[in-house]
Amino acid sequence: MTNEEKTTLLEFPCRFPVKAMGRNGDDFESIVTVIILRHAELWPDEPITVSPSKEGNFISVTAVIEATSQVQLDSIYQELTDNSQVLMAL
């Protein structure tokens, strides 16, 4: 068993939703999409979904990807959280 296998309960490859939240505007959906696509392919037939907050000040973007490793997921989340436009990534 490798170190990577010891640190995750996920079986790879797998379907995995990545969600990022930020302020509505400044092309937030595009920023998140570009970051995610740098690291992974979208899951077939799963559209990227965008949901505004109740008052429309914030937006969440969810992309379902084909996750291939914990290292890949860590890279996605690191780049998302390093971006000043992203307030939270789940």
N, C-alpha and C positions, 0 to 999 in steps of 0.2 A: 504494500500500500504506500503510495507517495504522500508527501506532506499535503499536497493539494486535496487529496481524497480524505485526509483526516480532518480538514478544516471546514468541510461543507457536508450538508445532508442531501444536497441536490445530486441527481444523476444526470450526467451530461451525455449527449446534448439534450436540451429540454426547452420547452416553451416557457418564457419568462417575461412578465410585464415590468417595464421600467417606467417610473413616473417622476416627473420633475414639475415643480411649482415655482412661479415667479410672477412679476407684475405684468398685467395685461398691456401689451404694446411692445414697441421696439422689436417686432418680428420674433417674439419669444419662441413660438412654435418652430420656426426655421432653425433657430440657434440650437434648440434641444435635438431636433431631428438630425442636423448635421453632426453633432457630437455622437449620438447613438450610432448613426450609420458609419462613422469612422471605425467603429469597433465590431459591429455585428450586422447581420442581415435581419430584416423584418420577417416575422413568422408569416408563411403564406396565407393570403386572404384575410389578414388581420390589419384593418386600417389604423392609422395613428388617430387617436381620439383627443379632442380638445374640450375642456370643460371650464367655463368661467365660474368665478365665485358668485355668491348671491348678489353682491352689489357690482360685480363686473370689474373690480380693481385688480383681481388676481386671476391667474389662469393655470390650469394643470394640463400637462401633455403626457399622454401614456402611449408607449410604443411596445408592442409585444415582439420580442426578438427570439431568435434561436440561440440560446446560450450554449457555448461550447466548453466553458471552463470557469472556475472561480476567478482566475486571473483576469479573464476577459471582463467579467462583471465588475471586479474591483477597478479595472481601468476605466470603464464607463462611469461608474459612480465618482471616481476621483476627478475625472475631467468635468463632469457635471458640477460637482461641488466647488471646483476651482473657478468656475465661471461666475463672474459677479452678478449676472442676470438671474442665476438660479438661486432661489431662496431655500429650497429644500428638494432633496431627491430621495425617492423611496423605491 
